């Protein structure tokens, strides 16, 4: 049986992780033009990787998913959470979310804001998030995304 472990992303993995994010986003049926518009936003940047805000799920030697958070004052933002398409539903996403919530709380956040793909809303609701309106997409002008909030344990 394969062993899943979480580890910090390492410098130089940004492109590899960005491609994983695009493959995962494509699961929701988006066309090539939509995915191209999202490419820059879905790629973790070097600063986020260097700061330890990007965590990678690794299944033996294979990258299974990644997550990125940001924290300011008492509010965290889930910047990215993507799982390799063939592993969606296997628990990888829940483990990544558990790390994100725990790390955000450790850094002093009381809640995590999630601007989710519409297809992923049910996943976040199952993990305890609540709906909290909408937010504009960072990639597609005029597109609104579901906004959710997850209360964090101290």
Contact map, one row per residue, 1 for C-alpha under 8 A:
1110000000000000000000000000000000000000000000000000000000000000000000000000000000000000000000000000000000000000000000000000000000000000000000000000000000
1111000000000000000000000000000000000000000000000000000000110000000000000000000000000000000000000000000000000000000000000000000000000000000000000000000000
1111100000000000000000000000000000000000000000000000000000110000000000000000000000000000000000000000000000000000000000000000000000000000000000000000000000
0111110000000000000000000000000000000000000000000000000011110000000000000000000000000000000100000000000000000000000000000000000000000000000000000000000000
0011111000000000000000000000000000000000000000000000000011110000000000000000000000000000000000000000000000000000000000000000000000000000000000000000000000
0001111100000000000000000000000000000000000000000000001111000000000000000000000000000000000000010000000000000000000000000000000000000000000000000000000000
0000111110000000000000000000000000000000000000000000001111000000000000000000000000000000000000000000000000000000000000000000000000000000000000000000000000
0000011111000000000000000000000000000000000000001001111100000000000000000000000000000000000000000000000000000000000000000000000000000000000000000000000000
0000001111101000000000000000000000000000000000001001011100000000000000000000000000000000000000000000000000000000000000000000000000000000000000000000000000
0000000111111000000000000000000000000000000000001100000000000000000000000000000000000000000000000000000000000000000000000000000000000000000000000000000000
0000000011111100000000000000000000000000000001001100000000000000000000000000000000000000000000000000000000000000000000000000000000000000000000000000000000
0000000001111110000000000000000000000000000001000000000000000000000000000000000000000000000000000000000000000000000000000000000000000000000000000000000000
0000000011111111100000000000000000000000000000000000000000000000000000000000000000000000000000000000000000000000000000000000000000000000000000000000000000
0000000000111111110000000000000000000000001111001000000000000000000000000000000000000000000000000000000000000000000000000000000000000000000000000000000000
0000000000011111111000000000000000000000001100000000000000000000000000000000000000000000000000000000000000000000000000000000000000000000000000000000000000
0000000000001111111100000000000000000000000000000000000000000000000000000000000000000000000000000000000000000000000000000000000000000000000000000000000000
0000000000001111111110000000000000000000001100000000000000000000010000000000000000000000000000000000000000000000000000000000000000000000000000000000000000
0000000000000111111111000000000000000010011100000000000000000000000000000000000000000000000000000000000000000000000000000000000000000000000000000000000000
0000000000000011111111100000000000000000001000000000000000000000000000000000000000000000000000000000000000000000000000000000000000000000000000000000000000
0000000000000001111111110000000000000000000000000000000000000000100000000000000001110000000000000000000000000000000000000000000000000000000000000000000000
0000000000000000111111111000000000000000011000000000000000000000010000000000000011110000000000000000000000000000000000000000000000000000000000000000000000
0000000000000000011111111100000000100110010000000000000000000000000000000000000000000000000000000000000000000000000000000000000000000000000000000000000000
0000000000000000001111111110000000000000000000000000000000000000000000000000000000011000000000000000000000000000000000000000000000000000000000000000000000
0000000000000000000111111110000000000000000000000000000000000000000000000000000001111000000000000000000000000000000000000000000000000000000000000000000000
0000000000000000000011111111010000100000000000000000000000000000000000000000000001000000000000000000000000000000000000000000000000000000000000000000000000
0000000000000000000001111111111000100000000000000000000000000000000000000000000000000000000000000000000000000000000000000000000000000000000000000000000000
0000000000000000000000111111110000000000000000000000000000000000000000000000000000001000000000000000000000000000000000000000000000000000000000000000000000
0000000000000000000000001111110000000000000000000000000000000000000000000000000000000000000000000000000000000000000000100000000000000000000000000000000000
0000000000000000000000000111111000000000000000000000000000000000000000000000000000000000000000000000000000000000000000000000000000000000000000000000000000
0000000000000000000000001111111101100000000000000000000000000000000000000000000000000000000000000000000000000000000000000000000000000000000000000000000000
0000000000000000000000000100111111100000000000000000000000000000000000000000000000000000000000000000000000000000000000000000000000000000000000000000000000
0000000000000000000000000000011111110000000000000000000000000000000000000000000000000000000000000000000000000000000000000000000000000000000000000000000000
0000000000000000000000000000001111111000000000000000000000000000000000000000000000000000000000000000000000000000000000000000000000000000000000000000000000
0000000000000000000000000000011111111100000000000000000000000000000000000000000000000000000000000000000000000000000000000000000000000000000100000000000000
0000000000000000000001001100011111111110000000000000000000000000000000000000000000000000000000000000000000000000000000000000000000000000000000000000000000
0000000000000000000000000000000111111110000000000000000000000000000000000000000000000000000000000000000000000000000000000000000000000000000000000000000000
0000000000000000000000000000000011111111000000000000000000000000000000000000000000000000000000000000000000000000000000000000000000000000001100000000000000
0000000000000000000001000000000001111111110000000000000000000000000000000000000000000000000000000000000000000000000000000000000000000000001100000000000000
0000000000000000010001000000000000111111111000000000000000000000000000000000000000000000000000000000000000000000000000000000000000000000000000000000000000
0000000000000000000000000000000000001111111000000000000000000000000000000000000000000000000000000000000000000000000000000000000000000000000000000000000000
0000000000000000000000000000000000000111111100000000000000000000000000000000000000000000000000000000000000000000000000000000000000000000011000000000000000
0000000000000000010011000000000000000111111100000000000000000000000000000000000100000000000000000000000000000000000000000000000000000000000000000000000000
0000000000000110111010000000000000000011111110000000000000000000000000000000000000000000000000000000000000000000000000000000000000000000000000000000000000
0000000000000110110000000000000000000000111111011000010000000000000100000000000000000000000000000000000000000000000000000000000000000000000000000000000000
0000000000000100000000000000000000000000001111111000000000000000000000000000000000000000000000000000000000000000000000000000000000000000000000000000000000
0000000000110100000000000000000000000000000111111100000000000000000000000000000000000000000000000000000000000000000000000000000000000000000000000000000000
0000000000000000000000000000000000000000000011111110000000000000000000000000000000000000000000000000000000000000000000000000000000000000000000000000000000
0000000000000000000000000000000000000000000111111111110000000000000100000000000000000000000000000000000000000000000000000000000000000000000000000000000000
0000000111100100000000000000000000000000000111111111110000000000000000000000000000000000000000000000000000000000000000000000000000000000000000000000000000
0000000001100000000000000000000000000000000001111111100000000000000000000000000000000000000000000000000000000000000000000000000000000000000000000000000000
0000000000000000000000000000000000000000000000111111110000000000000000000000000000000000000000000000000000000000000000000000000000000000000000000000000000
0000000110000000000000000000000000000000000000011111111000000000000000000000000000000000000000000000000000000000000000000000000000000000000000000000000000
0000000100000000000000000000000000000000000000011111111000000000000111000000000000000000000000000000000000000000000000000000000000000000000000000000000000
0000000110000000000000000000000000000000000100011011111100000000011110000000000000000000000000000000000000000000000000000000000000000000000000000000000000
0000011110000000000000000000000000000000000000000001111110000000011100000000000000000000000000010000000000000000000000000000000000000000000000000000000000
0000011110000000000000000000000000000000000000000000011111000011111000000000000000000000000000010000000000000000000000000000000000000000000000000000000000
0001111000000000000000000000000000000000000000000000001111100011110000000000000000000000000100010000000000000000000000000000000000000000000000000000000000
0001111000000000000000000000000000000000000000000000000111111111100000000000000000000000000000000000000000000000000000000000000000000000000000000000000000
0111100000000000000000000000000000000000000000000000000011111111000000000000000000000000000000000000000000000000000000000000000000000000000000000000000000
0111100000000000000000000000000000000000000000000000000001111100000000000000000000000000000000000000000000000000000000000000000000000000000000000000000000
0000000000000000000000000000000000000000000000000000000001111110000000000000000000000000000000000000000000000000000000000000000000000000000000000000000000
0000000000000000000000000000000000000000000000000000000001111111000000000000000000000000000000000000000000000000000000000000000000000000000000000000000000
0000000000000000000000000000000000000000000000000000000111101111100000000000000000010000000000000000000000000000000000000000000000000000000000000000000000
0000000000000000000000000000000000000000000000000000000111100111110000000000000000110010000100000000000000000000000000000000000000000000000000000000000000
0000000000000000000100000000000000000000000000000000000111000011111000000000000011110000000110010000000000000000000000000000000000000000000000000000000000
0000000000000000100010000000000000000000000000000000011110000001111100000000000111100000000000010000000000000000000000000000000000000000000000000000000000
0000000000000000000000000000000000000000000000000000011100000000111110000000011111000000000000011001000000000000000000000000000000000000000000000000000000
0000000000000000000000000000000000000000000100010000111000000000011111000000011110000000000000000001000000000000000000000000000000000000000000000000000000
0000000000000000000000000000000000000000000000000000110000000000001111100001111100000000000000000001000100000000000000000000000000000000000000000000000000
0000000000000000000000000000000000000000000000000000100000000000000111110001111000000000000000000000000100000000000000000000000000000000000000000000000000
0000000000000000000000000000000000000000000000000000000000000000000011111111100000000000000000000000000100101000000000000000000000000000000000000000000000
0000000000000000000000000000000000000000000000000000000000000000000001111111000000000000000000000000000000001000000000000000000000000000000000000000000000
0000000000000000000000000000000000000000000000000000000000000000000000111110000000000000000000000000000000011000000000000000000000000000000000000000000000
0000000000000000000000000000000000000000000000000000000000000000000000111111000000000000000000000000000000011110000000000000000000000000000000000000000000
0000000000000000000000000000000000000000000000000000000000000000000000111111100000000000000000000000000000001111100000000000000000000000000000000000000000
0000000000000000000000000000000000000000000000000000000000000000000011110111110000000000000000000000000100001111100000000000000000000000000000000000000000
0000000000000000000000000000000000000000000000000000000000000000000011100011111000000000000000000000000000000001110000000000000000000000000000000000000000
0000000000000000000000000000000000000000000000000000000000000000001111000001111110000000000000000001000000000001111000000000000000000000000000000000000000
0000000000000000000000000000000000000000000000000000000000000000001111000000111110000000000000000000000000000000010000000000000000000000000000000000000000
0000000000000000000000000000000000000000010000000000000000000000011110000000011111000000000000000000000000000000000000000000000000000000000000000000000000
0000000000000000000010000000000000000000000000000000000000000000111100000000011111100000000010011000000000000000000000000000000000000000000000000000000000
0000000000000000000110011000000000000000000000000000000000000000111000000000000111110000000010000000000000000000000000000000000000000000000000000000000000
0000000000000000000110010000000000000000000000000000000000000001110000000000000011111011000110000000000000000000000000000000000000000000000000000000000000
0000000000000000000110110000000000000000000000000000000000000011100000000000000001111111000000000000000000000000000000000000000000000000000000000000000000
0000000000000000000000110010000000000000000000000000000000000000000000000000000000111111000000000000000000000000000000000000000000000000000000000000000000
0000000000000000000000000000000000000000000000000000000000000000000000000000000000011111000000000000000000000000000000000000000000000000000000000000000000
0000000000000000000000000000000000000000000000000000000000000001000000000000000000111111110100000000000000000000000000000000000000000000000000000000000000
0000000000000000000000000000000000000000000000000000000000000000000000000000000000111111111110000000000000000000000000000000000000000000000000000000000000
0000000000000000000000000000000000000000000000000000000000000000000000000000000000000011111110000000000000000000000000000000000000000000000000000000000000
0000000000000000000000000000000000000000000000000000000000000000000000000000000000000011111110000000000000000000000000000000000000000000000000000000000000
0000000000000000000000000000000000000000000000000000000000000000000000000000000000000001111111100000000000000000000000000000000000000000000000000000000000
0001000000000000000000000000000000000000000000000000000010000001100000000000000000100011111111110000000000000000000000000000000000000000000000000000000000
0000000000000000000000000000000000000000000000000000000000000000100000000000000011100001111111111000000000000000000000000000000000000000000000000000000000
0000000000000000000000000000000000000000000000000000000000000000000000000000000000000000001111111100000000000000000000000000001000000000000000000000000000
0000000000000000000000000000000000000000000000000000000000000000000000000000000000000000001111111110000000000000000000000000000000000000000000000000000000
0000010000000000000000000000000000000000000000000000001110000000111000000000000010000000000111111111000000000000000000000000000000000000000000000000000000
0000000000000000000000000000000000000000000000000000000000000000001000000000000010000000000011111111100000000000000000000000000000000000000000000000000000
0000000000000000000000000000000000000000000000000000000000000000000000000000000000000000000001111111110000000000000000000000000000000000000000000000000000
0000000000000000000000000000000000000000000000000000000000000000000000000000000000000000000000111111111000000000000000000000000000000000000000000000000000
0000000000000000000000000000000000000000000000000000000000000000001110000000010000000000000000011111111100000000000000000000000000000000000000000000000000
0000000000000000000000000000000000000000000000000000000000000000000000000000000000000000000000001111111110000001000000000000000000000000000000000000000100
0000000000000000000000000000000000000000000000000000000000000000000000000000000000000000000000000111111111000000000000000000000000000000000000000000000110
0000000000000000000000000000000000000000000000000000000000000000000000000000000000000000000000000011111111100000000000000000000000000000000000000000000000
0000000000000000000000000000000000000000000000000000000000000000000011100001000000000000000000000001111111111101000000000000000000000000000000000000000100
0000000000000000000000000000000000000000000000000000000000000000000000000000000000000000000000000000111111111110000000000000000000000000000000000000000111
0000000000000000000000000000000000000000000000000000000000000000000000000000000000000000000000000000011111111000000000000000000000000000000000000000000001
0000000000000000000000000000000000000000000000000000000000000000000000100000000000000000000000000000001111111000000000000000000000000000000000000000000000
0000000000000000000000000000000000000000000000000000000000000000000000001100000000000000000000000000000111111100000000000000000000000000000000000000000001
0000000000000000000000000000000000000000000000000000000000000000000000111111000000000000000000000000000111111111000000000000000000000000000000000000000100
0000000000000000000000000000000000000000000000000000000000000000000000000111000000000000000000000000000110011111000000000000000000000000000000000000001111
0000000000000000000000000000000000000000000000000000000000000000000000000111000000000000000000000000000010001111100000000000000000000000000000000000111100
0000000000000000000000000000000000000000000000000000000000000000000000000011110000000000000000000000100100001111110000000000000000000000000000000000111100
0000000000000000000000000000000000000000000000000000000000000000000000000011110000000000000000000000000000000011111000000000000000000000000000000011110000
0000000000000000000000000000000000000000000000000000000000000000000000000000111000000000000000000000000000000001111100000000000000000000000000000011110000
0000000000000000000000000000000000000000000000000000000000000000000000000000010000000000000000000000000000000000111110000000000000000110000000001111000000
0000000000000000000000000000000000000000000000000000000000000000000000000000000000000000000000000000000000000000011111111000000000000000000000001111000000
0000000000000000000000000000000000000000000000000000000000000000000000000000000000000000000000000000000000000000001111111000000000000000000000001100000000
0000000000000000000000000000000000000000000000000000000000000000000000000000000000000000000000000000000000000000000111111000000000000000000000001100000000
0000000000000000000000000001000000000000000000000000000000000000000000000000000000000000000000000000000000000000000111111100000000000000000000000000000000
0000000000000000000000000000000000000000000000000000000000000000000000000000000000000000000000000000000000000000000111111111000000000000000000000000000000
0000000000000000000000000000000000000000000000000000000000000000000000000000000000000000000000000000000000000000000111111111100000000000000000000100000000
0000000000000000000000000000000000000000000000000000000000000000000000000000000000000000000000000000000000000000000000111111110000000000000000000000000000
0000000000000000000000000000000000000000000000000000000000000000000000000000000000000000000000000000000000000000000000011111111000000000000000000000000000
0000000000000000000000000000000000000000000000000000000000000000000000000000000000000000000000000000000000000000000000011111111110000000000000000001000000
0000000000000000000000000000000000000000000000000000000000000000000000000000000000000000000000000000000000000000000000001111111111100000000000000000000000
0000000000000000000000000000000000000000000000000000000000000000000000000000000000000000000000000000000000000000000000000111111110000000000000000000000000
0000000000000000000000000000000000000000000000000000000000000000000000000000000000000000000001000000000000000000000000000011111110000000000000000000000000
0000000000000000000000000000000000000000000000000000000000000000000000000000000000000000000000000000000000000000000000000001111111000000000000000000011000
0000000000000000000000000000000000000000000000000000000000000000000000000000000000000000000000000000000000000000000000000001111111100000000000000001111000
0000000000000000000000000000000000000000000000000000000000000000000000000000000000000000000000000000000000000000000000000000100111110000000000000001110000
0000000000000000000000000000000000000000000000000000000000000000000000000000000000000000000000000000000000000000000000000000100011111000000000000111100000
0000000000000000000000000000000000000000000000000000000000000000000000000000000000000000000000000000000000000000000000000000000001111100000000000111100000
0000000000000000000000000000000000000000000000000000000000000000000000000000000000000000000000000000000000000000000000000000000000111110000000000111000000
0000000000000000000000000000000000000000000000000000000000000000000000000000000000000000000000000000000000000000001000000000000000011111000000011110000000
0000000000000000000000000000000000000000000000000000000000000000000000000000000000000000000000000000000000000000001000000000000000001111100000011110000000
0000000000000000000000000000000000000000000000000000000000000000000000000000000000000000000000000000000000000000000000000000000000000111110011111000000000
0000000000000000000000000000000000000000000000000000000000000000000000000000000000000000000000000000000000000000000000000000000000000011111111111000000000
0000000000000000000000000000000000000000100000000000000000000000000000000000000000000000000000000000000000000000000000000000000000000001111110000000000000
0000000000000000000000000000000000001100100000000000000000000000000000000000000000000000000000000000000000000000000000000000000000000000111110000000000000
0000000000000000000000000000000001001100000000000000000000000000000000000000000000000000000000000000000000000000000000000000000000000000111111100000000000
0000000000000000000000000000000000000000000000000000000000000000000000000000000000000000000000000000000000000000000000000000000000000001111111100000000000
0000000000000000000000000000000000000000000000000000000000000000000000000000000000000000000000000000000000000000000000000000000000000001100111110000000000
0000000000000000000000000000000000000000000000000000000000000000000000000000000000000000000000000000000000000000000000000000000000000001100111111000000000
0000000000000000000000000000000000000000000000000000000000000000000000000000000000000000000000000000000000000000000000000000000000000111100001111100000000
0000000000000000000000000000000000000000000000000000000000000000000000000000000000000000000000000000000000000000001111000000000000000111100000111110000000
0000000000000000000000000000000000000000000000000000000000000000000000000000000000000000000000000000000000000000001111001000000000111110000000011111000000
0000000000000000000000000000000000000000000000000000000000000000000000000000000000000000000000000000000000000000111100000000000000111110000000001111100000
0000000000000000000000000000000000000000000000000000000000000000000000000000000000000000000000000000000000000000111100000001000011111000000000000111110000
0000000000000000000000000000000000000000000000000000000000000000000000000000000000000000000000000000000000000011110000000000000011110000000000000011111000
0000000000000000000000000000000000000000000000000000000000000000000000000000000000000000000000000000000000000011110000000000000111000000000000000001111100
0000000000000000000000000000000000000000000000000000000000000000000000000000000000000000000000000000000000000111000000000000000110000000000000000000111110
0000000000000000000000000000000000000000000000000000000000000000000000000000000000000000000000000000110110001111000000000000000000000000000000000000011111
0000000000000000000000000000000000000000000000000000000000000000000000000000000000000000000000000000010010000100000000000000000000000000000000000000001111
0000000000000000000000000000000000000000000000000000000000000000000000000000000000000000000000000000000011010100000000000000000000000000000000000000000111
